[in-house]
C-alpha cells in the first residue's frame, strides 16, 4: 500500500475526530448560554412578580401629599 494513502487516511480520521470535538464543545457552549439567558429571564420574572407580597403593595402611590 502506498504510504501517501495511509497518511491521507490517518489525516482524514484526525480531521473527523477534531470535527466531533468541535461540535461537542460548540453544543456545550450554546447550552451554557441558553441556561444563562433562562436564569436571567427567570430572575427578572421573579422580581416583577407581586404574588407573595402583602395587600396594598404594588398599588398606586399618591405622591401629591
C-alpha positions in Angstrom: 0.0 0.0 0.0 1.3 3.4 -0.8 2.3 5.5 2.2 0.6 8.6 0.9 -2.7 6.7 1.0 -2.0 5.7 4.6 -1.1 9.3 5.5 -4.3 10.6 3.9 -6.4 8.1 5.7 -4.9 9.0 9.0 -5.3 12.7 8.3 -9.0 12.1 7.5 -9.5 10.2 10.7 -7.8 13.0 12.7 -10.0 15.6 11.0 -13.1 13.6 11.8 -12.2 13.4 15.4 -11.4 17.1 15.6 -14.8 17.9 14.0 -16.6 15.8 16.6 -14.8 17.5 19.4 -15.6 21.0 18.0 -19.2 20.1 17.6 -19.4 18.8 21.1 -17.7 21.9 22.5 -20.0 24.2 20.5 -23.1 22.4 21.7 -22.0 22.7 25.3 -21.3 26.4 24.8 -24.7 27.0 23.4 -26.3 25.1 26.2 -24.5 27.2 28.8 -25.5 30.4 27.1 -29.1 29.1 27.0 -29.0 28.4 30.7 -27.6 31.9 31.4 -30.4 33.5 29.4 -33.0 31.4 31.1 -31.6 32.3 34.5 -31.6 36.0 33.8 -35.1 35.9 32.4 -36.3 33.8 35.3 -34.8 36.2 37.8 -36.5 39.1 36.1 -39.8 37.4 36.2 -39.4 36.6 39.9 -38.6 40.2 40.7 -41.6 41.5 38.8 -44.0 39.1 40.5 -46.1 40.5 43.3 -47.7 37.2 44.1 -46.1 36.8 47.5 -46.4 40.3 48.9 -48.9 41.7 51.3 -52.1 43.5 50.4 -51.6 47.1 49.1 -48.0 46.5 48.0 -47.6 47.5 44.4 -50.7 49.6 44.2 -50.9 53.2 43.2 -48.7 55.7 45.1 -50.0 59.2 45.9 -47.0 61.5 45.5 -49.1 64.7 45.8 -49.2 64.6 49.5 
